[in-house]
Amino acid sequence: MTSVAVLGSTGSIGTQTLDVIRSNPEDFSVEVLAAGTSTDLVMKQIEEFKPSLVVMANAEASERIKSEFDSLQVYHGKKPLEKAATQSDVIVNAIVGFAGLPVTLSALHAGKRLALANKESLIAGGPIVRKVRESTNAEIIPVDSEHCALHQCLRGNADNLNGPSGPVKKLLLTASGGPFREWTKDQLRQVTVEDSLNHPTWNMGPKITVDSSTLMNKGLEIIEAHELFGIGYEHIDVVVHPQSIVHSMVEFVDSSVIAQLSMPDMRLPISYALRYPERSQGSWGEIDWGTLNRLDFEKPNEDMFPCLGLAYEAGQMGETAPAWLNAANEIAVESFLQGTIDWMQISEVIQMTLNECDGNLAEVENDIYAADKKARTIATAVIEKL
Ligand code: MG
């Protein structure tokens, strides 16, 4: 029996993780749940999964839970959350955005398996996460369909990756292209929040869905792939594939390409991360080869979707620059969702914020928090001036 901490249990990945556990009660138990303020849903989850520890975002939410479950340990805030990230065999980090960084660091410090859906922590905290990972040898299994695909293509094929003796030539990240793949510039000027939340192939939370519409999600995934697999940016390419059946590919030095295909359902990457190196006996949907009559591929249009180029730029700058990119993006997406800026301005805000990046080194954890804070202040000021 594998014990699991589901941190971010009420979001899209959190609820799908519980779905995987619900289907395999003999293999997994829920030890910890952590969530923001959705107390009603958390209470239902407590009744069903009977965790021994619950962490909420604030005192009001934790008091409400405590009043219903008097024998349960319920806490709130950052310190208990960090502690919760050390309390199970597998830690699922499904928290949204930069707020997931303490969970990532804490799980790795404890030498736990981290099933990582919170890509932002790896992007913003890259250099620090790398050090902790090396010192404890803790394992990160990505809960991101593309990186799960890369993980599957690489395992057994490339124990050492690229470089003079490595067999890998390129990582090919696939992108659905989002809802605006075929839109003109004029149409893109008129994008509404509703348009951007209407993803063609994946059903996800609002932040990542907007990121997919700008291709910033793919930009962040380029940095994520670099951090996870230690491959240089010049060896990571993006390929647009609208059907979302090929989840990513690895090209080897002999130009042989290995791809991973499956139906677009996040429960596959989740169960892969929970069970690795074994595989789930049940499936989350088979490809119907009778109806799947084509798979298309094309190059991304970087003129229409400048976020992709911005991510390469920040990734190549390294150190705290990806933390700036991530912070500016979080602020810009939030403002877009609130109606303060329009869709085209998301990339403008990120570009203008990144122009101010001080290039500080990321040597200790606080360097990341400082960079994040400074970039947020600047991005907010940029938005006020627009
Ligand atoms: Mg993804």
Boltz pocket constraint, residues with backbone or C-beta under 6 A from the ligand:
constraints:
  - pocket:
      binder: B
      contacts: [[A, 144], [A, 145], [A, 146], [A, 147], [A, 221]]
      max_distance: 6.0
